[in-house]
Structures are given as C-alpha cells and as structure tokens.
Amino acid sequence: MAAPARIRTPPTWRTGDVWAISLSACFADLGYQSVLAAFPLFLVLDLHQPVFLFGLASALSYGGGTVFSLLGARLGDRFGHRRVALLGNSLIPLLSLSALTQSPAAAIGLLTGGWWFRNLRSPSRRVMLTEAVPDIRDRNSAFGFLHALDVGGGALAGIWVLVAVSVHLQYRWIFLATVVPLLASTFALSRAKTGARVGPTPTTLVAAPSTRPLPGARAVLLGATLYGFTFYAVGFPVLTVAQGSGSAVAALGAFLVFQAVSAATGYLLPGHLGATLARRFADLGWLGYGGGALGAAVVAIGYTAHLGLAVLLLGVALLGFGLGVVETLEPSLMSVLRPGGAAGRGFGALSAARSWGVFVGNLVMGLLYGVAPGLAYGYAALLAVGAAGVVVGAVPSARRADERVS
C-alpha cells in the first residue's frame, strides 16, 4: 500500500505581512527597474549625450540617496517606519516622468528625485520585514525571499522593456506605463501592519539571547561601502553589451539575465547560506563580494578581447549572483548585529554606506569607461576583492560573538 503523499506547508515566517512587503518590492522593481533599464539608452542613444553624463546621473541618484537613507531611518524611528515607507514609496513615480522631456538636465532631475524617495523608504521597509520575522534564524530566508520577489519584478521589467523597444515604442510611453506597478507597490505595502509603532523591534529571545549590539557592524558597513565603489548602475553592463554586440535588444537581454539570476539566487540560496554569524560573514565575502569581483573581471576580459556575447552574458550573470547573495546577507547580518531599537539606524547606515560607495563608484566608472570599458570593470573587480577581504577578516570576531550568544 503506497504511503500517503506528504502535504508541503509554507514556512511559518512567510506570513501575510511578509507577502505584502515582498509583493510591494516586486511591483516597485517592475516599475522603476523598467526606467533604469531604458534610461541609459534614452539618454545616450536617443538624446545623444555622453556616457559620462549617465555616470553622473547615477552618481547623483545614489549620492543624494545617502542623505535620504539616513533621513528615512531617523524619521522612521521618530514617526513610525510604516508611515515613512509609504511616503517614500508613493513618490518613486517621479522617475516615470523623466522621458517626457528632451532636456537631459530635467530628465536626470526627475530620475534622481524618484530614486531619492526610493532610498527614503528602504531602511523602513527593512525594519518592517524584521518586525514581521522576529526569529533571527528565519532572517536569511525572509530577506532572500524579499530580494527574490524584488528582483523578480526587475526581471519582468526587463521583459517589458525588451518587448517595448523591439516594437519601437517611444520611451515616454515605456516610462509612463511604470506608474501603474508603482501605485500597486504602495497599495501592497499599505496592507502590511508592521512598523506602525515607535519603539524597539521585537526579537525572539530564544534565537537571540542578547539584544545588545554585537561586534562586526563596522565591517559590514565598510564592506558595503567598498562594494558600493564597485556597484555601478546596471546600465553600464547594458551599454557594454549594446556596444559589444551592436544590438539594443541584446543589451536589454543582458539586463534580463542580471535580474533573473539575482532573483533566483535570493529565492533558492538562503537555505544553504550560513546560519551562524561567522558563516554569514564568510559567505558574504566569498560568494557575494567575490561573485561580483569575478563577474566584473569576466565582463572586462570578454569586452576587451572581443570574446562575444556569451562571455559578456556570463559576466553579467555572475554579477547578478553576487548581488543576490549580498542583498540577502547584508540586511540579515545587520538585523542581528543591531537588534531592537537600533535596527532602524543600522539599516539606515547600511543603505547610506552602499549609496555613498555607489556615488563614488558611478563617477569613477563613468570616467574610466570613457578611457576604456575594460579599465572600468577592472577597477570594479579590484574593489570588490577588497570588500571581500574586509568581511572575511571579521570572521574571527564573529565566531567569538557566536560563542557568546550560544
């Protein structure tokens, strides 16, 4: 007699609040990633502006985002993270208006404005997810799930833009259509109930006996900054593939590969990442930052040696894999290292560190790219190796912290 089939039940941490926050992320990426995928093509190919101006636009977006990340964290601590997350999310559609003008300055201004409000809500949204998943043993999976749906929306954005550009739809209509998923994102986020109160974030004490800050946060912030120096906007690989293949459609295919691999990594890998602090630090360094370094190196070699589209796409896929690991483990680590009432400030510092790094990184990438694209990606690979060294170097102190709380 055959054994009865086992009925798979969803994990206990995947609650209605987790679904609402993650679906909000999915709709948000479907909206603004569509703009980010097409904006370099709009600015460089349609408005005939130099690549450096795209680097400047990316730098302004992320540089100003540093201030807005810190501001959002402080406002969330004072007025409630749910309110701040909803406010910032509702103003992201500013970037959907950036193709309504033929003025490069106005287009960049609208893009950066929407991105700044996206940064305003990011720390608060992470706090909301932390409150929704109080047991730290589930944080890797929860943040990986958030990233999977987040970047899954980006993959759908890549498909949408690829089809729209293929049928020669004007950029203004491509961008304006993104208002719909961005509004859906704000509605989904409004369904989550966490983050409404002001005060310490609850943590399951059995899983984390100490609610005091643990050592290692500075290493994560420094690693995030160094990785930010290498974390150029995905528009650079899009332009590289466009220039290397001579096809805008192939370039948008690269964007789709990046998003799809990153989303799959966030969904499938968290259960295999380290459960202890020491293992999380090691995995962040070797798999996250190391994966990004390898991807940048492959793109540099592939473009410089004219190795073809397949090699460029392999490099882009490795960049997506590294980002999937980073976006899972950086916030997961910070939620443990800065628990309770320090969570908002911890996430704000993390977002600001990444944004400051990306501000510098995009300026440098824009300058070096004008000299030689391979030189720009080589710089990115070296800095990612440095970020890996910083967090791997924190493994011994993380191991001692594991022993203290076990």
TORKOL-4160 file (C-alpha; in steps of 0.2 Angstrom, whole numbers, padded with zeros to 4 digits, m for minus):
406
<pt num="1" X="0000" Y="0000" Z="0000"/>
<pt num="2" X="0008" Y="0016" Z="m0005"/>
<pt num="3" X="0012" Y="0029" Z="0008"/>
<pt num="4" X="0001" Y="0044" Z="0008"/>
<pt num="5" X="0008" Y="0059" Z="m0001"/>
<pt num="6" X="0016" Y="0072" Z="0011"/>
<pt num="7" X="0007" Y="0089" Z="0010"/>
<pt num="8" X="0020" Y="0103" Z="0010"/>
<pt num="9" X="0016" Y="0118" Z="0021"/>
<pt num="10" X="0023" Y="0135" Z="0018"/>
<pt num="11" X="0036" Y="0141" Z="0031"/>
<pt num="12" X="0029" Y="0149" Z="0047"/>
<pt num="13" X="0039" Y="0165" Z="0043"/>
<pt num="14" X="0030" Y="0168" Z="0027"/>
<pt num="15" X="0015" Y="0177" Z="0034"/>
<pt num="16" X="0003" Y="0190" Z="0026"/>
<pt num="17" X="0015" Y="0204" Z="0031"/>
<pt num="18" X="0030" Y="0196" Z="0023"/>
<pt num="19" X="0020" Y="0193" Z="0007"/>
<pt num="20" X="0013" Y="0211" Z="0007"/>
<pt num="21" X="0031" Y="0219" Z="0009"/>
<pt num="22" X="0038" Y="0207" Z="m0003"/>
<pt num="23" X="0025" Y="0210" Z="m0016"/>
<pt num="24" X="0027" Y="0228" Z="m0014"/>
<pt num="25" X="0045" Y="0226" Z="m0018"/>
<pt num="26" X="0041" Y="0216" Z="m0034"/>
<pt num="27" X="0029" Y="0229" Z="m0040"/>
<pt num="28" X="0041" Y="0243" Z="m0036"/>
<pt num="29" X="0055" Y="0235" Z="m0046"/>
<pt num="30" X="0044" Y="0231" Z="m0060"/>
<pt num="31" X="0041" Y="0250" Z="m0061"/>
<pt num="32" X="0057" Y="0258" Z="m0058"/>
<pt num="33" X="0069" Y="0245" Z="m0065"/>
<pt num="34" X="0060" Y="0247" Z="m0082"/>
<pt num="35" X="0065" Y="0265" Z="m0081"/>
<pt num="36" X="0083" Y="0261" Z="m0076"/>
<pt num="37" X="0085" Y="0248" Z="m0089"/>
<pt num="38" X="0079" Y="0260" Z="m0103"/>
<pt num="39" X="0086" Y="0277" Z="m0096"/>
<pt num="40" X="0104" Y="0274" Z="m0102"/>
<pt num="41" X="0098" Y="0270" Z="m0120"/>
<pt num="42" X="0086" Y="0285" Z="m0119"/>
<pt num="43" X="0100" Y="0297" Z="m0113"/>
<pt num="44" X="0115" Y="0291" Z="m0123"/>
<pt num="45" X="0106" Y="0284" Z="m0139"/>
<pt num="46" X="0091" Y="0295" Z="m0140"/>
<pt num="47" X="0096" Y="0312" Z="m0133"/>
<pt num="48" X="0114" Y="0309" Z="m0139"/>
<pt num="49" X="0123" Y="0313" Z="m0123"/>
<pt num="50" X="0140" Y="0306" Z="m0117"/>
<pt num="51" X="0141" Y="0290" Z="m0106"/>
<pt num="52" X="0149" Y="0301" Z="m0093"/>
<pt num="53" X="0133" Y="0310" Z="m0091"/>
<pt num="54" X="0124" Y="0294" Z="m0087"/>
<pt num="55" X="0138" Y="0290" Z="m0074"/>
<pt num="56" X="0135" Y="0307" Z="m0067"/>
<pt num="57" X="0116" Y="0304" Z="m0066"/>
<pt num="58" X="0119" Y="0288" Z="m0057"/>
<pt num="59" X="0131" Y="0296" Z="m0045"/>
<pt num="60" X="0118" Y="0310" Z="m0041"/>
<pt num="61" X="0105" Y="0297" Z="m0038"/>
<pt num="62" X="0115" Y="0286" Z="m0026"/>
<pt num="63" X="0124" Y="0301" Z="m0018"/>
<pt num="64" X="0108" Y="0310" Z="m0014"/>
<pt num="65" X="0101" Y="0293" Z="m0009"/>
<pt num="66" X="0114" Y="0293" Z="0005"/>
<pt num="67" X="0106" Y="0308" Z="0014"/>
<pt num="68" X="0089" Y="0301" Z="0011"/>
<pt num="69" X="0093" Y="0284" Z="0018"/>
<pt num="70" X="0099" Y="0292" Z="0034"/>
<pt num="71" X="0085" Y="0304" Z="0035"/>
<pt num="72" X="0072" Y="0290" Z="0032"/>
<pt num="73" X="0079" Y="0279" Z="0046"/>
<pt num="74" X="0078" Y="0294" Z="0058"/>
<pt num="75" X="0061" Y="0299" Z="0053"/>
<pt num="76" X="0055" Y="0281" Z="0054"/>
<pt num="77" X="0062" Y="0280" Z="0072"/>
<pt num="78" X="0053" Y="0296" Z="0077"/>
<pt num="79" X="0036" Y="0294" Z="0067"/>
<pt num="80" X="0035" Y="0275" Z="0063"/>
<pt num="81" X="0043" Y="0266" Z="0049"/>
<pt num="82" X="0027" Y="0261" Z="0041"/>
<pt num="83" X="0022" Y="0279" Z="0038"/>
<pt num="84" X="0040" Y="0284" Z="0031"/>
<pt num="85" X="0040" Y="0268" Z="0020"/>
<pt num="86" X="0023" Y="0273" Z="0012"/>
<pt num="87" X="0028" Y="0291" Z="0010"/>
<pt num="88" X="0044" Y="0287" Z="0001"/>
<pt num="89" X="0036" Y="0273" Z="m0010"/>
<pt num="90" X="0022" Y="0284" Z="m0015"/>
<pt num="91" X="0034" Y="0297" Z="m0023"/>
<pt num="92" X="0045" Y="0285" Z="m0033"/>
<pt num="93" X="0034" Y="0288" Z="m0048"/>
<pt num="94" X="0043" Y="0304" Z="m0051"/>
<pt num="95" X="0056" Y="0295" Z="m0061"/>
<pt num="96" X="0042" Y="0288" Z="m0073"/>
<pt num="97" X="0041" Y="0306" Z="m0079"/>
<pt num="98" X="0059" Y="0308" Z="m0085"/>
<pt num="99" X="0056" Y="0304" Z="m0103"/>
<pt num="100" X="0043" Y="0317" Z="m0105"/>
<pt num="101" X="0056" Y="0330" Z="m0108"/>
<pt num="102" X="0070" Y="0332" Z="m0121"/>
<pt num="103" X="0081" Y="0341" Z="m0108"/>
<pt num="104" X="0095" Y="0330" Z="m0101"/>
<pt num="105" X="0095" Y="0340" Z="m0085"/>
<pt num="106" X="0076" Y="0339" Z="m0082"/>
<pt num="107" X="0077" Y="0320" Z="m0086"/>
<pt num="108" X="0091" Y="0317" Z="m0074"/>
<pt num="109" X="0082" Y="0328" Z="m0061"/>
<pt num="110" X="0066" Y="0318" Z="m0062"/>
<pt num="111" X="0076" Y="0301" Z="m0061"/>
<pt num="112" X="0086" Y="0306" Z="m0046"/>
<pt num="113" X="0071" Y="0313" Z="m0037"/>
<pt num="114" X="0061" Y="0297" Z="m0038"/>
<pt num="115" X="0077" Y="0287" Z="m0033"/>
<pt num="116" X="0080" Y="0298" Z="m0018"/>
<pt num="117" X="0062" Y="0294" Z="m0012"/>
<pt num="118" X="0065" Y="0276" Z="m0015"/>
<pt num="119" X="0080" Y="0277" Z="m0003"/>
<pt num="120" X="0070" Y="0286" Z="0010"/>
<pt num="121" X="0058" Y="0271" Z="0011"/>
<pt num="122" X="0072" Y="0257" Z="0010"/>
<pt num="123" X="0078" Y="0257" Z="0028"/>
<pt num="124" X="0060" Y="0257" Z="0035"/>
<pt num="125" X="0054" Y="0243" Z="0024"/>
<pt num="126" X="0068" Y="0233" Z="0030"/>
<pt num="127" X="0063" Y="0237" Z="0048"/>
<pt num="128" X="0045" Y="0232" Z="0044"/>
<pt num="129" X="0052" Y="0215" Z="0037"/>
<pt num="130" X="0062" Y="0212" Z="0053"/>
<pt num="131" X="0047" Y="0215" Z="0064"/>
<pt num="132" X="0037" Y="0203" Z="0053"/>
<pt num="133" X="0051" Y="0189" Z="0056"/>
<pt num="134" X="0056" Y="0191" Z="0074"/>
<pt num="135" X="0066" Y="0174" Z="0074"/>
<pt num="136" X="0083" Y="0178" Z="0068"/>
<pt num="137" X="0085" Y="0160" Z="0062"/>
<pt num="138" X="0072" Y="0164" Z="0048"/>
<pt num="139" X="0080" Y="0181" Z="0043"/>
<pt num="140" X="0091" Y="0174" Z="0029"/>
<pt num="141" X="0076" Y="0166" Z="0021"/>
<pt num="142" X="0065" Y="0181" Z="0023"/>
<pt num="143" X="0077" Y="0193" Z="0016"/>
<pt num="144" X="0081" Y="0181" Z="0002"/>
<pt num="145" X="0063" Y="0180" Z="m0002"/>
<pt num="146" X="0061" Y="0199" Z="m0002"/>
<pt num="147" X="0076" Y="0200" Z="m0014"/>
<pt num="148" X="0069" Y="0186" Z="m0025"/>
<pt num="149" X="0052" Y="0195" Z="m0027"/>
<pt num="150" X="0061" Y="0212" Z="m0028"/>
<pt num="151" X="0072" Y="0207" Z="m0042"/>
<pt num="152" X="0059" Y="0196" Z="m0050"/>
<pt num="153" X="0050" Y="0212" Z="m0053"/>
<pt num="154" X="0066" Y="0218" Z="m0061"/>
<pt num="155" X="0066" Y="0203" Z="m0072"/>
<pt num="156" X="0048" Y="0206" Z="m0078"/>
<pt num="157" X="0054" Y="0224" Z="m0081"/>
<pt num="158" X="0067" Y="0218" Z="m0092"/>
<pt num="159" X="0055" Y="0208" Z="m0102"/>
<pt num="160" X="0043" Y="0223" Z="m0103"/>
<pt num="161" X="0057" Y="0235" Z="m0109"/>
<pt num="162" X="0064" Y="0222" Z="m0121"/>
<pt num="163" X="0047" Y="0219" Z="m0130"/>
<pt num="164" X="0043" Y="0238" Z="m0130"/>
<pt num="165" X="0060" Y="0243" Z="m0138"/>
<pt num="166" X="0058" Y="0229" Z="m0150"/>
<pt num="167" X="0042" Y="0236" Z="m0157"/>
<pt num="168" X="0049" Y="0254" Z="m0156"/>
<pt num="169" X="0038" Y="0260" Z="m0143"/>
<pt num="170" X="0043" Y="0278" Z="m0138"/>
<pt num="171" X="0052" Y="0280" Z="m0122"/>
<pt num="172" X="0040" Y="0292" Z="m0115"/>
<pt num="173" X="0026" Y="0278" Z="m0115"/>
<pt num="174" X="0038" Y="0265" Z="m0109"/>
<pt num="175" X="0042" Y="0276" Z="m0094"/>
<pt num="176" X="0024" Y="0282" Z="m0091"/>
<pt num="177" X="0017" Y="0264" Z="m0090"/>
<pt num="178" X="0028" Y="0261" Z="m0075"/>
<pt num="179" X="0016" Y="0272" Z="m0064"/>
<pt num="180" X="0004" Y="0258" Z="m0063"/>
<pt num="181" X="0015" Y="0245" Z="m0055"/>
<pt num="182" X="0022" Y="0258" Z="m0043"/>
<pt num="183" X="0005" Y="0263" Z="m0037"/>
<pt num="184" X="0001" Y="0244" Z="m0035"/>
<pt num="185" X="0018" Y="0243" Z="m0024"/>
<pt num="186" X="0012" Y="0257" Z="m0012"/>
<pt num="187" X="m0005" Y="0248" Z="m0011"/>
<pt num="188" X="0003" Y="0231" Z="m0007"/>
<pt num="189" X="0014" Y="0240" Z="0006"/>
<pt num="190" X="m0001" Y="0248" Z="0014"/>
<pt num="191" X="m0008" Y="0230" Z="0018"/>
<pt num="192" X="0007" Y="0226" Z="0030"/>
<pt num="193" X="0004" Y="0231" Z="0048"/>
<pt num="194" X="0022" Y="0230" Z="0055"/>
<pt num="195" X="0032" Y="0246" Z="0058"/>
<pt num="196" X="0017" Y="0256" Z="0064"/>
<pt num="197" X="0023" Y="0259" Z="0081"/>
<pt num="198" X="0038" Y="0268" Z="0088"/>
<pt num="199" X="0050" Y="0258" Z="0099"/>
<pt num="200" X="0061" Y="0243" Z="0099"/>
<pt num="201" X="0059" Y="0229" Z="0086"/>
<pt num="202" X="0054" Y="0213" Z="0094"/>
<pt num="203" X="0066" Y="0198" Z="0093"/>
<pt num="204" X="0064" Y="0180" Z="0098"/>
<pt num="205" X="0074" Y="0179" Z="0114"/>
<pt num="206" X="0077" Y="0160" Z="0112"/>
<pt num="207" X="0085" Y="0164" Z="0095"/>
<pt num="208" X="0095" Y="0179" Z="0101"/>
<pt num="209" X="0098" Y="0179" Z="0120"/>
<pt num="210" X="0107" Y="0196" Z="0119"/>
<pt num="211" X="0098" Y="0211" Z="0112"/>
<pt num="212" X="0114" Y="0221" Z="0114"/>
<pt num="213" X="0124" Y="0227" Z="0098"/>
<pt num="214" X="0136" Y="0214" Z="0093"/>
<pt num="215" X="0153" Y="0217" Z="0085"/>
<pt num="216" X="0155" Y="0216" Z="0066"/>
<pt num="217" X="0143" Y="0230" Z="0061"/>
<pt num="218" X="0158" Y="0241" Z="0056"/>
<pt num="219" X="0165" Y="0228" Z="0045"/>
<pt num="220" X="0148" Y="0226" Z="0036"/>
<pt num="221" X="0147" Y="0245" Z="0033"/>
<pt num="222" X="0165" Y="0246" Z="0027"/>
<pt num="223" X="0162" Y="0231" Z="0015"/>
<pt num="224" X="0145" Y="0238" Z="0009"/>
<pt num="225" X="0155" Y="0255" Z="0005"/>
<pt num="226" X="0169" Y="0246" Z="m0004"/>
<pt num="227" X="0156" Y="0235" Z="m0013"/>
<pt num="228" X="0147" Y="0251" Z="m0017"/>
<pt num="229" X="0163" Y="0258" Z="m0025"/>
<pt num="230" X="0161" Y="0244" Z="m0037"/>
<pt num="231" X="0142" Y="0243" Z="m0038"/>
<pt num="232" X="0140" Y="0254" Z="m0054"/>
<pt num="233" X="0122" Y="0255" Z="m0061"/>
<pt num="234" X="0117" Y="0240" Z="m0071"/>
<pt num="235" X="0115" Y="0252" Z="m0085"/>
<pt num="236" X="0134" Y="0251" Z="m0088"/>
<pt num="237" X="0133" Y="0232" Z="m0092"/>
<pt num="238" X="0118" Y="0236" Z="m0103"/>
<pt num="239" X="0128" Y="0249" Z="m0113"/>
<pt num="240" X="0143" Y="0237" Z="m0114"/>
<pt num="241" X="0133" Y="0223" Z="m0121"/>
<pt num="242" X="0125" Y="0236" Z="m0133"/>
<pt num="243" X="0141" Y="0242" Z="m0139"/>
<pt num="244" X="0149" Y="0225" Z="m0140"/>
<pt num="245" X="0135" Y="0217" Z="m0149"/>
<pt num="246" X="0128" Y="0232" Z="m0159"/>
<pt num="247" X="0111" Y="0227" Z="m0153"/>
<pt num="248" X="0099" Y="0236" Z="m0141"/>
<pt num="249" X="0089" Y="0221" Z="m0139"/>
<pt num="250" X="0104" Y="0210" Z="m0134"/>
<pt num="251" X="0108" Y="0224" Z="m0121"/>
<pt num="252" X="0091" Y="0223" Z="m0113"/>
<pt num="253" X="0093" Y="0204" Z="m0114"/>
<pt num="254" X="0108" Y="0206" Z="m0103"/>
<pt num="255" X="0098" Y="0216" Z="m0091"/>
<pt num="256" X="0085" Y="0202" Z="m0090"/>
<pt num="257" X="0099" Y="0189" Z="m0087"/>
<pt num="258" X="0106" Y="0200" Z="m0072"/>
<pt num="259" X="0089" Y="0202" Z="m0064"/>
<pt num="260" X="0083" Y="0184" Z="m0067"/>
<pt num="261" X="0099" Y="0176" Z="m0059"/>
<pt num="262" X="0099" Y="0188" Z="m0045"/>
<pt num="263" X="0081" Y="0184" Z="m0041"/>
<pt num="264" X="0084" Y="0165" Z="m0042"/>
<pt num="265" X="0099" Y="0167" Z="m0030"/>
<pt num="266" X="0088" Y="0176" Z="m0017"/>
<pt num="267" X="0075" Y="0163" Z="m0018"/>
<pt num="268" X="0085" Y="0147" Z="m0019"/>
<pt num="269" X="0101" Y="0150" Z="m0010"/>
<pt num="270" X="0097" Y="0157" Z="0008"/>
<pt num="271" X="0094" Y="0140" Z="0015"/>
<pt num="272" X="0111" Y="0135" Z="0010"/>
<pt num="273" X="0119" Y="0151" Z="0017"/>
<pt num="274" X="0127" Y="0151" Z="0035"/>
<pt num="275" X="0116" Y="0151" Z="0050"/>
<pt num="276" X="0129" Y="0157" Z="0062"/>
<pt num="277" X="0137" Y="0175" Z="0061"/>
<pt num="278" X="0154" Y="0168" Z="0056"/>
<pt num="279" X="0147" Y="0158" Z="0042"/>
<pt num="280" X="0136" Y="0173" Z="0036"/>
<pt num="281" X="0152" Y="0184" Z="0036"/>
<pt num="282" X="0161" Y="0171" Z="0026"/>
<pt num="283" X="0148" Y="0168" Z="0013"/>
<pt num="284" X="0145" Y="0187" Z="0011"/>
<pt num="285" X="0164" Y="0189" Z="0007"/>
<pt num="286" X="0167" Y="0174" Z="m0004"/>
<pt num="287" X="0151" Y="0172" Z="m0013"/>
<pt num="288" X="0143" Y="0189" Z="m0013"/>
<pt num="289" X="0158" Y="0201" Z="m0015"/>
<pt num="290" X="0169" Y="0188" Z="m0023"/>
<pt num="291" X="0155" Y="0184" Z="m0035"/>
<pt num="292" X="0154" Y="0202" Z="m0040"/>
<pt num="293" X="0173" Y="0203" Z="m0042"/>
<pt num="294" X="0173" Y="0188" Z="m0054"/>
<pt num="295" X="0158" Y="0195" Z="m0064"/>
<pt num="296" X="0167" Y="0212" Z="m0067"/>
<pt num="297" X="0183" Y="0203" Z="m0072"/>
<pt num="298" X="0174" Y="0192" Z="m0085"/>
<pt num="299" X="0165" Y="0207" Z="m0092"/>
<pt num="300" X="0182" Y="0216" Z="m0093"/>
<pt num="301" X="0191" Y="0202" Z="m0102"/>
<pt num="302" X="0176" Y="0197" Z="m0113"/>
<pt num="303" X="0174" Y="0215" Z="m0120"/>
<pt num="304" X="0192" Y="0219" Z="m0121"/>
<pt num="305" X="0197" Y="0203" Z="m0130"/>
<pt num="306" X="0181" Y="0203" Z="m0141"/>
<pt num="307" X="0175" Y="0185" Z="m0134"/>
<pt num="308" X="0157" Y="0188" Z="m0140"/>
<pt num="309" X="0140" Y="0190" Z="m0132"/>
<pt num="310" X="0140" Y="0173" Z="m0122"/>
<pt num="311" X="0155" Y="0178" Z="m0112"/>
<pt num="312" X="0148" Y="0195" Z="m0108"/>
<pt num="313" X="0132" Y="0187" Z="m0103"/>
<pt num="314" X="0141" Y="0175" Z="m0091"/>
<pt num="315" X="0149" Y="0190" Z="m0083"/>
<pt num="316" X="0133" Y="0199" Z="m0081"/>
<pt num="317" X="0125" Y="0183" Z="m0073"/>
<pt num="318" X="0140" Y="0182" Z="m0061"/>
<pt num="319" X="0136" Y="0200" Z="m0056"/>
<pt num="320" X="0118" Y="0195" Z="m0053"/>
<pt num="321" X="0123" Y="0180" Z="m0042"/>
<pt num="322" X="0134" Y="0191" Z="m0032"/>
<pt num="323" X="0121" Y="0204" Z="m0029"/>
<pt num="324" X="0108" Y="0191" Z="m0024"/>
<pt num="325" X="0120" Y="0185" Z="m0010"/>
<pt num="326" X="0124" Y="0202" Z="m0005"/>
<pt num="327" X="0106" Y="0208" Z="m0004"/>
<pt num="328" X="0101" Y="0193" Z="0007"/>
<pt num="329" X="0116" Y="0193" Z="0019"/>
<pt num="330" X="0120" Y="0212" Z="0022"/>
<pt num="331" X="0102" Y="0216" Z="0029"/>
<pt num="332" X="0101" Y="0199" Z="0038"/>
<pt num="333" X="0118" Y="0202" Z="0046"/>
<pt num="334" X="0113" Y="0220" Z="0051"/>
<pt num="335" X="0097" Y="0214" Z="0059"/>
<pt num="336" X="0106" Y="0203" Z="0071"/>
<pt num="337" X="0121" Y="0215" Z="0074"/>
<pt num="338" X="0110" Y="0230" Z="0078"/>
<pt num="339" X="0094" Y="0222" Z="0086"/>
<pt num="340" X="0079" Y="0230" Z="0094"/>
<pt num="341" X="0078" Y="0249" Z="0094"/>
<pt num="342" X="0095" Y="0251" Z="0085"/>
<pt num="343" X="0088" Y="0242" Z="0069"/>
<pt num="344" X="0082" Y="0257" Z="0060"/>
<pt num="345" X="0098" Y="0266" Z="0062"/>
<pt num="346" X="0108" Y="0251" Z="0057"/>
<pt num="347" X="0098" Y="0249" Z="0041"/>
<pt num="348" X="0099" Y="0267" Z="0038"/>
<pt num="349" X="0118" Y="0267" Z="0040"/>
<pt num="350" X="0119" Y="0251" Z="0028"/>
<pt num="351" X="0109" Y="0260" Z="0015"/>
<pt num="352" X="0119" Y="0276" Z="0016"/>
<pt num="353" X="0136" Y="0266" Z="0016"/>
<pt num="354" X="0130" Y="0257" Z="0000"/>
<pt num="355" X="0124" Y="0274" Z="m0008"/>
<pt num="356" X="0140" Y="0283" Z="m0004"/>
<pt num="357" X="0150" Y="0270" Z="m0012"/>
<pt num="358" X="0139" Y="0269" Z="m0027"/>
<pt num="359" X="0140" Y="0288" Z="m0029"/>
<pt num="360" X="0159" Y="0287" Z="m0030"/>
<pt num="361" X="0158" Y="0271" Z="m0040"/>
<pt num="362" X="0147" Y="0278" Z="m0054"/>
<pt num="363" X="0158" Y="0294" Z="m0056"/>
<pt num="364" X="0174" Y="0283" Z="m0057"/>
<pt num="365" X="0166" Y="0271" Z="m0069"/>
<pt num="366" X="0159" Y="0285" Z="m0080"/>
<pt num="367" X="0177" Y="0292" Z="m0081"/>
<pt num="368" X="0186" Y="0276" Z="m0083"/>
<pt num="369" X="0173" Y="0270" Z="m0096"/>
<pt num="370" X="0177" Y="0284" Z="m0107"/>
<pt num="371" X="0195" Y="0279" Z="m0107"/>
<pt num="372" X="0192" Y="0260" Z="m0109"/>
<pt num="373" X="0177" Y="0250" Z="m0103"/>
<pt num="374" X="0189" Y="0236" Z="m0098"/>
<pt num="375" X="0198" Y="0248" Z="m0086"/>
<pt num="376" X="0182" Y="0252" Z="m0078"/>
<pt num="377" X="0177" Y="0234" Z="m0075"/>
<pt num="378" X="0195" Y="0230" Z="m0069"/>
<pt num="379" X="0194" Y="0244" Z="m0056"/>
<pt num="380" X="0177" Y="0237" Z="m0050"/>
<pt num="381" X="0184" Y="0219" Z="m0048"/>
<pt num="382" X="0199" Y="0225" Z="m0038"/>
<pt num="383" X="0187" Y="0235" Z="m0026"/>
<pt num="384" X="0175" Y="0220" Z="m0024"/>
<pt num="385" X="0190" Y="0209" Z="m0019"/>
<pt num="386" X="0194" Y="0222" Z="m0006"/>
<pt num="387" X="0176" Y="0222" Z="0001"/>
<pt num="388" X="0178" Y="0203" Z="0002"/>
<pt num="389" X="0194" Y="0204" Z="0012"/>
<pt num="390" X="0186" Y="0216" Z="0025"/>
<pt num="391" X="0171" Y="0205" Z="0029"/>
<pt num="392" X="0181" Y="0189" Z="0029"/>
<pt num="393" X="0193" Y="0197" Z="0040"/>
<pt num="394" X="0179" Y="0199" Z="0053"/>
<pt num="395" X="0175" Y="0181" Z="0054"/>
<pt num="396" X="0186" Y="0178" Z="0070"/>
<pt num="397" X="0177" Y="0191" Z="0080"/>
<pt num="398" X="0160" Y="0185" Z="0073"/>
<pt num="399" X="0165" Y="0167" Z="0079"/>
<pt num="400" X="0168" Y="0174" Z="0096"/>
<pt num="401" X="0151" Y="0183" Z="0096"/>
<pt num="402" X="0143" Y="0166" Z="0091"/>
<pt num="403" X="0151" Y="0158" Z="0106"/>
<pt num="404" X="0145" Y="0172" Z="0117"/>
<pt num="405" X="0126" Y="0170" Z="0112"/>
<pt num="406" X="0126" Y="0152" Z="0110"/>
